[in-house]
Amino acid sequence: MALESATSNGTTDENHPEEREERKKGWLFKKTHYTKRWKMMWFYIRDGQLVYGFNEKSAEKAINLVGAKVEILEGDGTFGWTVTPKDSKRTFILRANTAEEQQGWMTAICEAQLNSEEHNSNACVVQ
């Protein structure tokens, strides 16, 4: 049986999606799928998904983090990482401006994966 969190007035988050907590939000660079260029996009994490768009109001595309493979790109001089959703052939390439920002996103992604109801037993390691 799935657990539902209730708000102070007794309603559930499912009835009021605008009340769901965004765990992390901000600007990141995303390598585009076709042109392979870096574009600055607005991202936030909510309900086990990394949601993104051109700005805060247009963020509606989502990357499922549950069961996703997340790897830090090492040795390229940037603060990048990849996200490959479970059962997907597409890999998303993201980049932060600083090492601290990258670490913050890695921690938030790990927490989103661990807090998911669909969480599997894979360990989430933040370097």
N, C-alpha and C positions, 0 to 999 in steps of 0.2 A: 504494500500500500504506500503510495507516495505521500510525503509530508507536504503540507501547505503552510506557509507563514501567513499569519493574520495581522492586519493593521490594527491600530488602536480602536477603531470602531467595529472590529470583528469581521470585516470583509477580507477576502484573500487577495494576494497580488494578482492573480489571474483576472479578477474583476476590475482591477485598477492598474493596468500595465504602466501608467505614467508614474506610479509610486515605486517601481522597482529601482533598486540601487544600481547606479553605474559605478563599477568598481575602480575604473581607471579611464581617463580621457585625455586627449591632447593631439597635437600634430605630430605625424610621422611621415617619412618618405616611403612610398610604395613603388616598386618597379612595375611598370605597366606590362600587361600580358603580351601585347603584340609588338609595340615599338621598343620595349626594353629600356625605356627612359624612366628616370626617377621623377615622381610627382608627389607634391606635398598634399596629404589627405588628412581629414579629421577622423580620429578613431576613438572608440570607447568600447569597454568590455561590459556586457550585461547578459545574464542568463546563459553563461557558457559559450557566448559568441563574441567575436571581435567584429564590431560593426563599423563601417567606414563610408565616407562620402567626401564630396568636395568641400563641405563646410558642416557646421553643427546641424543645420536644418535639413541638409540633403543626405545625411548619413543613413542609408537604408540597405546597403549591400552588407552581407554578413559572411564571416568565415567561422565555421563550427570548430570550436576548440576542444570539444569532448573527444578524447581519443586521438587528437591530432599529434603529429610528430613535430616537435619544435627544436630547432638546432641553431646555435649561435654560429655566425660566419666568422671564422678566425683567420687572421693573417692577411686580411684585405685592407686593413687600415681604417675601416669604417666600423660603426657600431650597429651592425646588421644581424639579422636572423631570418630563418625561414620557418614557415608554417605549412605543413602538408596535412590537410584534413584527413581523417580516417576514411578509408575506401575512396580516396580521390587520387587522381594522377596529377592534379595541378598543385604546384608549390608556389606560395606567396612569398615574396622577398620584401622584407621591411627593414627600415633603418632609422635609428634615432640620432639626435645631434651630439649626445654625450654618452660616456660610459655609465654615468649615474642614471640617466634617462633610460638607457637600454636595460639596466639592472631592474629598474622600477617596473618596466613593462614585462620583463621575464618573470618577476615575482607575481605580478597581477595575473598573467596568463596561467602560471602554475596554480595559483589559488583558485582561479575560475575552473580549471580542470578538476582539481581536488574537491571543490564544493558542488560539483554537478551530481545530480541524482543518478546519472548514467556513468559515473566514474568507474573505471576499471582498476585493476590492481597495479597498473604500471606506476612506478615511482616517478615523481616529478622533482627533478634536480635543478636547483638554481645555482649557477657558478658565481 
